Amino acid sequence: MSEKEYDIIVVGAGNGGLAAALTAADLGKSVLVIDRNIVPGGCATSFRRGRFEFEPSLHEFAAVGTDENPGGCLRWFKKLGININWIIPKDAFRAITINGDDIYDVTMPTGIQEFTDAIEKECPGSRKSLEKLWKINKNIREAGQYFGSGKMNPLVVVLKYRDFMRASAHTIKEVLDDIGMPRKAQSIVSSYWPYLGNSVEEMDCMLYMCMFDSYINEMPAIPRFRSHELSCAMEKALTDRGGEIWYNTEVTSLIYEDGKVNGVRVGDRDIRCKHVICNAFPENVYAKMLPPEAVPERAWKLVNARKHGMKFFTIYLGLNKSAEEIGFKDYTIVINEDSDPIKQAEYMSDIKKSPVFINCMNCAIPDASPEGTSMLYITSFWDADVDIGMNVENYQAWKSEIADMLIKRCEDVLHVDIKNNIEEIEICTPATFARYMGTPNGTPYGYQIKLWDSPTVRSMSSRGERFIPGLSFVGAHQEIGDGYSSTYAQGRNAAQNLIKEWDK
């Protein structure tokens, strides 16, 4: 470790931290990344159990697309010379509801026309409302391109991007009702809502439509060698540009002098820089890494006003039969107890009925595991405030009981035998995620997105939220919210905006 002063020190090599560091290094700045883990990426990694290599967090990567129709992330990777072995699943998702007014089991394709035809077949009379939705999506996408060009004429935004403005000010439910979409079609279209961590009654439609468009229009993808492939490729791109990464190293505090942050403390060593970018929750940094006088009251008021994202309970399964032998044909399966998206969100407080996502890796990548085997991930989404009944004394028995319940629930709905074909199993609870990521309640997400705190609102006030000179944040808790493509974009934006200010 060489002693020198850096332009930027990034604390945490998660998605946002890596993107910020790589962007700054690409712009010619000296960059140091410090992470307490021994590999890059945070949750963007992989782990082995027996003969299986599991993916901890990435279900699908939005905003990838194809070489002919590249999404924003693919264009960014190509610009940096990063080549990833992308695999595109053949369908978007299979959605199943077992109660409610509109019970269904549908497999939805990617592609606007294909998706529209499938909805119309399942729910006749939906086509006109879907066409209105795609028109809104198109306006939102064009508005994003306009903002990305660095232009910001309020008159142009109001006159040309009216659908973007309206979708930013109304919930998913309000917009789908307004365009006359039938209830059953609304339920299917809303299937992705757990990916953003808030209900269709509380989350702004613009954010959801951006994600929905990136999945259906641009098409999602999966790295051939898990998300660890992404992190390693970004690490190499960073070091090729002169950036440094220190692993197995923990930043104990930030150096705060003369009213600003100008470095980090690692053990008994001070490492100086012009600016620190933290890939960590602001309240963790405020409480543990800064003196009390450094944090203004309004910073605490803001983080206390926000609600943390949902909790996860994930089971990683290595099965001793192939996906075909067990009966899996779909990469992504969504199971909901009720067809009403509002009730689906209410069930996040009931761990026996909460939404469940199932991913069978071999349905997208047939040789993801040894021949004759398959890998399955079962994820249950829980509200951040729900009392899950977990404590130190009953922890092992509790997590085994929840895992058994979830596996049986999937078996009953899908009519497959999972339990008798388990070769390897790893059960990750909110406590597991909290230990590894250091996030409040173990949430893999950031703060819940609500109308008063939407990405549009956050983006307009982001500069004013840099409460402490010399310090900024990246990660799922920032402007655009959670997700791989979102955190990459936030990392890029943080570094670009900072360097633009320096250049001025």
Secondary structure as the mmCIF struct_conf table of DSSP 4:
data_model
#
loop_
_struct_conf.conf_type_id
_struct_conf.id
_struct_conf.beg_label_comp_id
_struct_conf.beg_label_asym_id
_struct_conf.beg_label_seq_id
_struct_conf.end_label_comp_id
_struct_conf.end_label_asym_id
_struct_conf.end_label_seq_id
STRN STRN1 TYR A 6 VAL A 11
BEND BEND1 GLY A 14 GLY A 14
HELX_RH_AL_P HELX_RH_AL_P1 ASN A 15 ASP A 26
TURN_TY1_P TURN_TY1_P1 LEU A 27 GLY A 28
STRN STRN2 VAL A 31 ILE A 34
BEND BEND2 ARG A 36 GLY A 41
TURN_TY1_P TURN_TY1_P2 GLY A 42 CYS A 43
BEND BEND3 ALA A 44 THR A 45
STRN STRN3 PHE A 47 ARG A 49
TURN_TY1_P TURN_TY1_P3 GLY A 50 ARG A 51
STRN STRN4 PHE A 52 PHE A 54
BEND BEND4 PRO A 56 SER A 57
BEND BEND5 HIS A 59 HIS A 59
STRN STRN5 PHE A 61 PHE A 61
BEND BEND6 ALA A 63 ALA A 63
STRN STRN6 GLY A 65 GLY A 65
BEND BEND7 ASP A 67 ASN A 69
STRN STRN7 PRO A 70 PRO A 70
HELX_RH_AL_P HELX_RH_AL_P2 GLY A 72 LYS A 79
TURN_TY1_P TURN_TY1_P4 LEU A 80 GLY A 81
STRN STRN8 TRP A 86 ILE A 87
BEND BEND8 LYS A 90 ALA A 92
STRN STRN9 PHE A 93 THR A 97
BEND BEND9 ASN A 99 ASP A 102
STRN STRN10 TYR A 104 MET A 108
BEND BEND10 THR A 110 GLY A 111
HELX_RH_AL_P HELX_RH_AL_P3 ILE A 112 GLU A 122
BEND BEND11 CYS A 123 CYS A 123
TURN_TY1_P TURN_TY1_P5 PRO A 124 GLY A 125
HELX_RH_AL_P HELX_RH_AL_P4 ARG A 127 GLY A 148
TURN_TY1_P TURN_TY1_P6 SER A 149 GLY A 150
HELX_RH_AL_P HELX_RH_AL_P5 PRO A 154 LYS A 160
HELX_RH_AL_P HELX_RH_AL_P6 ARG A 162 ALA A 169
BEND BEND12 HIS A 170 HIS A 170
STRN STRN11 THR A 171 THR A 171
HELX_RH_AL_P HELX_RH_AL_P7 ILE A 172 ASP A 178
TURN_TY1_P TURN_TY1_P7 ILE A 179 GLY A 180
HELX_RH_AL_P HELX_RH_AL_P8 ARG A 183 VAL A 189
HELX_RH_3T_P HELX_RH_3T_P1 SER A 190 TYR A 195
TURN_TY1_P TURN_TY1_P8 LEU A 196 GLY A 197
BEND BEND13 ASN A 198 ASN A 198
TURN_TY1_P TURN_TY1_P9 VAL A 200 GLU A 202
BEND BEND14 MET A 203 MET A 203
STRN STRN12 ASP A 204 ASP A 204
HELX_RH_AL_P HELX_RH_AL_P9 CYS A 205 ILE A 216
TURN_TY1_P TURN_TY1_P10 ASN A 217 ASN A 217
BEND BEND15 GLU A 218 GLU A 218
STRN STRN13 ALA A 221 ALA A 221
STRN STRN14 ILE A 222 PRO A 223
TURN_TY1_P TURN_TY1_P11 ARG A 224 PHE A 225
HELX_RH_AL_P HELX_RH_AL_P10 ARG A 226 ASP A 240
TURN_TY1_P TURN_TY1_P12 ARG A 241 GLY A 242
STRN STRN15 GLU A 244 TRP A 246
BEND BEND16 ASN A 248 ASN A 248
STRN STRN16 SER A 253 GLU A 257
TURN_TY1_P TURN_TY1_P13 ASP A 258 GLY A 259
STRN STRN17 LYS A 260 VAL A 266
TURN_TY1_P TURN_TY1_P14 GLY A 267 ASP A 268
STRN STRN18 ARG A 269 CYS A 278
BEND BEND17 ALA A 280 ALA A 280
HELX_RH_AL_P HELX_RH_AL_P11 PRO A 282 LYS A 288
TURN_TY1_P TURN_TY1_P15 MET A 289 MET A 289
BEND BEND18 LEU A 290 LEU A 290
HELX_RH_3T_P HELX_RH_3T_P2 PRO A 292 ALA A 294
BEND BEND19 VAL A 295 VAL A 295
HELX_RH_AL_P HELX_RH_AL_P12 GLU A 297 ALA A 305
BEND BEND20 ARG A 306 ARG A 306
HELX_LH_PP_P HELX_LH_PP_P1 LYS A 307 LYS A 307
STRN STRN19 HIS A 308 HIS A 308
HELX_LH_PP_P HELX_LH_PP_P2 GLY A 309 MET A 310
STRN STRN20 LYS A 311 LEU A 319
BEND BEND21 ASN A 320 LYS A 321
HELX_RH_AL_P HELX_RH_AL_P13 ALA A 323 ILE A 326
TURN_TY1_P TURN_TY1_P16 GLY A 327 GLY A 327
BEND BEND22 TYR A 331 TYR A 331
STRN STRN21 THR A 332 ASN A 336
BEND BEND23 GLU A 337 GLU A 337
BEND BEND24 SER A 339 SER A 339
HELX_RH_AL_P HELX_RH_AL_P14 PRO A 341 GLU A 346
HELX_RH_3T_P HELX_RH_3T_P3 TYR A 347 SER A 349
TURN_TY1_P TURN_TY1_P17 ILE A 351 LYS A 353
BEND BEND25 SER A 354 SER A 354
STRN STRN22 VAL A 356 CYS A 360
HELX_RH_3T_P HELX_RH_3T_P4 MET A 361 CYS A 363
TURN_TY1_P TURN_TY1_P18 ALA A 364 ALA A 364
BEND BEND26 ILE A 365 ILE A 365
TURN_TY1_P TURN_TY1_P19 PRO A 366 ASP A 367
BEND BEND27 ALA A 368 PRO A 370
TURN_TY1_P TURN_TY1_P20 GLU A 371 GLY A 372
STRN STRN23 SER A 374 TRP A 382
TURN_TY1_P TURN_TY1_P21 ALA A 384 ASP A 385
TURN_TY1_P TURN_TY1_P22 VAL A 392 ASN A 394
HELX_RH_AL_P HELX_RH_AL_P15 TYR A 395 LEU A 414
TURN_TY1_P TURN_TY1_P23 HIS A 415 HIS A 415
HELX_RH_3T_P HELX_RH_3T_P5 LYS A 419 ASN A 421
STRN STRN24 ILE A 422 CYS A 428
HELX_RH_AL_P HELX_RH_AL_P16 PRO A 430 MET A 437
HELX_RH_3T_P HELX_RH_3T_P6 PRO A 440 GLY A 442
BEND BEND28 PRO A 444 TYR A 445
STRN STRN25 TYR A 447 TYR A 447
HELX_LH_PP_P HELX_LH_PP_P3 GLN A 448 ILE A 449
HELX_RH_3T_P HELX_RH_3T_P7 LEU A 451 ASP A 453
HELX_RH_AL_P HELX_RH_AL_P17 PRO A 455 SER A 461
TURN_TY1_P TURN_TY1_P24 SER A 462 SER A 462
HELX_RH_3T_P HELX_RH_3T_P8 ARG A 463 GLU A 465
BEND BEND29 ILE A 468 ILE A 468
TURN_TY1_P TURN_TY1_P25 PRO A 469 GLY A 470
STRN STRN26 LEU A 471 PHE A 473
BEND BEND30 GLY A 475 GLY A 475
TURN_TY1_P TURN_TY1_P26 ALA A 476 HIS A 477
BEND BEND31 GLN A 478 GLN A 478
TURN_TY1_P TURN_TY1_P27 GLU A 479 ILE A 480
BEND BEND32 ASP A 482 GLY A 483
HELX_RH_AL_P HELX_RH_AL_P18 TYR A 484 ASP A 503
#
